[in-house]
Amino acid sequence: MSDVAKRQTPLLSTITEPQIKREAREYHHGGTPASWTGSMVALAGSIVGTIGFLVNSVPVIVAGFVIIGLALIATVMLRALGYGQPSEHHDK
């Protein structure tokens, strides 16, 4: 019999027990959805800019820089929405 089938008491949730406060998930070493999104979009912008440099196309190079700028904006927005590392002085 599996551990799930052996469990007698159901897990409590914030829906069934509203007085229970959910702890924010702690990320370490920058492994947050905000940082991963920003890094991957910046990587794509770097690749686009490099291709533009290799084919000697200024508009493609500029497009690469625009994509890198969008990575910064996306990272800041995701962090503001709570998908980033919490600040050091948050209340527990």
Stockholm file with secondary structure:
# STOCKHOLM 1.0

chainA/1-92         MSDVAKRQTPLLSTITEPQIKREAREYHHGGTPASWTGSMVALAGSIVGTIGFLVNSVPVIVAGFVIIGLALIATVMLRALGYGQPSEHHDK
#=GR chainA/1-92 SS CCHHHHCCSCCCCTTTCTTCCCCCCCCCTTCSHHHHHHHHHHHHHHHHHHHHHHTTCHHHHHHHHHHHHHHHHHHHHHHHTTCSCCCTTCCC
#=GC SS_cons        CCHHHHCCSCCCCTTTCTTCCCCCCCCCTTCSHHHHHHHHHHHHHHHHHHHHHHTTCHHHHHHHHHHHHHHHHHHHHHHHTTCSCCCTTCCC
//
